[in-house]
Amino acid sequence: MSRFKNFIINCLPDFAVYFFAKPYLGGNSLEKGITKAKLLWEKGLSSTIDMLGEDLKSEEEVEHAINVYLKAIDRVNEEQMKDFTSISVKPSSLGYLVSEEYYIANLEKVVSYASEKGIEISIDMEDHNYTDVTLKSYKLLKVKYPLLGTVLQTRLFRTDRDIEELGDINARIRLCIGIYREPKEIAYTNKKLMKERLIAFAQELISKNHYVAFATHDEKYIKRMLAIVDEKNLTKEQIEFQMLLGVPRRKIQREIIERGFTMRLYVPFAEEKKYSIAYLRRRLYENPFMVFSVLRNILRSIFKFGN
Ligand SMILES: Cc1cc2nc3c(=O)[nH]c(=O)nc-3n(C[C@H](O)[C@H](O)[C@H](O)COP(=O)(O)OP(=O)(O)OC[C@H]3O[C@@H](n4cnc5c(N)ncnc54)[C@H](O)[C@@H]3O)c2cc1C
């Protein structure tokens, strides 16, 4: 079934991928991403803006990416959005494929600029080839820049140890199951288990004075986490909730906001179509039913128009 699903999505031409999955995209420029974040805030939703474009191999491409991130920091600052908008970055967009030293220097450039303006940066977690360097750079800079956050993926066996090794740095951790299909020698394949680990690790991180961004769309697990929040009287200084832009979860998002917690959406924008297509294709693999949902909406509007 999963092979069939992948085959169908692989066969979809780029224009169809774009058509079916564009609700996941904040726009095709930084300005569109900024506008989207402001519109979300009108509904009480916070955001984290991400520029799509991974695996950059040349210094020229990386320098361009850095400039866009710096510009994004300026725009969030100018528009006074720092209380509800953060920025997400990726090691592979900041030069890790050129060299580790280059990446860490670039990350510090972006993070120190954001820190001067009180803006939060989060380092996304890519596949397992990046876990070590992401955590190394995170721990190195977190002590200097308290607002810096990163991500842990519950699918990886190593995550228990990674939590232990955070020590007492008051980390800011987005906790998710992880989107990359990893080798079975290093990662779980059972989704239920990954989600049980979301619940267990969130509690462990909070008990060790780390801040948790609980990132899942699974309402069953969000509700379980909310019950723990009530039981343990957790506050918005200890936990927030995160989802991807485009995933229809309005009711539970409203409930989280009404309870006084931050509900943050991941708002990606892409300056180049090839980057948006790669991201959107990943989202369609994750949820192929999106295709039917868009088709249903189109048919609905045609019939409404006809009446
Ligand atoms: C804010 C945020 C940031 C993230 N950052 C990272 C990261 O840095 N590194 C990383 O590896 N992963 C990241 N992820 C992805 C994450 O690891 C999961 O792959 C993703 O959230 C799907 O897992 P789930 O827990 O929602 O469970 P699932 O079981 O996949 O989904 C639960 C329910 O939500 C629905 N759903 C899930 N995804 C979609 C979708 N795209 N469209 C429509 N419905 C959907 C499913 O149909 C299902 O009903 C991030 C996720 C979020 C929300």
The ligand as an ORCA input file, in Angstrom:
! r2SCAN-3c Opt
* xyz 0 1
  C       5.887     22.501     13.799
  C       6.513     21.238     13.312
  C       7.860     21.204     13.054
  C       8.479     20.032     12.637
  N       9.832     20.002     12.503
  C      10.435     18.839     12.197
  C      11.854     18.720     12.170
  O      12.586     19.678     12.427
  N      12.386     17.522     11.833
  C      11.613     16.428     11.555
  O      12.158     15.357     11.276
  N      10.259     16.511     11.563
  C       9.665     17.675     11.871
  N       8.296     17.742     11.909
  C       7.493     16.638     11.351
  C       7.088     15.611     12.384
  O       8.227     14.931     12.817
  C       6.089     14.593     11.804
  O       6.618     14.001     10.677
  C       4.753     15.208     11.441
  O       4.355     16.140     12.384
  C       3.677     14.117     11.341
  O       3.609     13.396     12.536
  P       2.386     13.487     13.572
  O       2.944     13.411     14.952
  O       1.528     14.645     13.273
  O       1.634     12.109     13.399
  P       0.887     11.459     12.154
  O       0.428     10.124     12.615
  O       1.724     11.520     10.945
  O      -0.365     12.382     11.971
  C      -1.407     12.473     12.913
  C      -2.666     12.895     12.172
  O      -2.455     14.141     11.526
  C      -2.641     14.008     10.118
  N      -1.532     14.633      9.433
  C      -0.220     14.494      9.701
  N       0.523     15.183      8.816
  C      -0.361     15.737      7.956
  C      -0.246     16.533      6.821
  N       0.948     16.889      6.355
  N      -1.392     16.929      6.189
  C      -2.601     16.610      6.655
  N      -2.782     15.820      7.730
  C      -1.679     15.401      8.360
  C      -2.587     12.518      9.814
  O      -3.415     12.190      8.713
  C      -3.084     11.893     11.078
  O      -4.479     11.836     11.078
  C       7.678     18.886     12.383
  C       6.310     18.914     12.639
  C       5.726     20.060     13.110
  C       4.264     20.042     13.407
*
